[in-house]
Amino acid sequence: MKNYKETETLYAEKTDKGKRFDAFVNESFDHLTRSYIQKLIDQGDIIIDGKENSKSGNKLKGNEVILVRIPEDEILDIESEDIPIETVYEDGDLIIINKNPNMVVHPAPGNYSGTLVNAIMYHVKDLSNINGVIRPGIVHRLDKNTSGLIVIAKNDSAHLKLSDMFKNKDISKTYICICKGIFSEKEGRIETLIGRNPKDRKTMAVVLKNGKTAISNYKVLDEAGDFSLVEVNIETGRTHQIRVHMKSLNHPILGDEVYGKPGKICKRQMLHAYRLEFQHPATGEKMVVFGEIPEDFKSAAKKTGLDITKINIQEELS
């Protein structure tokens, strides 16, 4: 019997009538390529109304029930690649990297090269294998176009402890972002449910039911014109959490094409994971690590008139 790492039931509605079967499924899984979804359909891992012999190009009637089953990762030889990375901290148990924007964290079906995992496999010889060959050492992740700090475990013991720390909210994660508009409340706590957007399954949204609790604490650091420089500390790590929460306040992140509108100032969402605070998984020592603000963020801040010196990245080190 085949083992599946993820299953999800999708429901086609009247508004979906006429859509291709594979395109409809692809709307709900932004981490899977269209070709991989077609492969799953062909091999019977995705079934429609209980039938396994469907075709990718079939058109929906608008009332189907679709079961999506994603198999366990194949045992693949993920190749190391000489891709530059910025190491902020490293010892025998972990390495912390300041990830560039426009980089996917780990390989996924249909996308096995050019990721952060390919890069760290070249630069780091010892990585934990708890998550298998697809995600060696990966404890948490960032969106492709979000820059900033990522912790990589170099052995299984560190990996297990770091995973528990993330799960138990023992790691403080702070981001900075440039948002559109001026906030009426200069700081606050946002606690909502976040789930798939029922109108667009490829995105997330604040929902009233069938979602997971998401908590973000924000503070406005500077304002200029119609833009705000905002610091956000998250207590949970839901998919697209900060981007969704900022949109829910009617202050989408600058450059966010999914939850806002594309602009001329920048080419990606201005969101950067700049600070991590936690206890070292082996020594128990307090760790406070900062990730240098990328050049495109600095450029966007300058163009909008925001003062990034108000982000005191040396606050714990002085």
Beta strands, then each sheet from edge to edge (+ up, - down):
strand 1: 4-11
strand 2: 46-48
strand 3: 65-71
strand 4: 87-90
strand 5: 94-99
strand 6: 147-153
strand 7: 172-180
strand 8: 187-197
strand 9: 200-207
strand 10: 212-224
strand 11: 227-234
strand 12: 271-279
strand 13: 286-290
sheet 1: 1+ 3- 2+
sheet 2: 4+ 5- 6+ 12+ 7- 11+ 10- 8+ 9-
sheet 3: 4+ 5- 6+ 12+ 13-
end
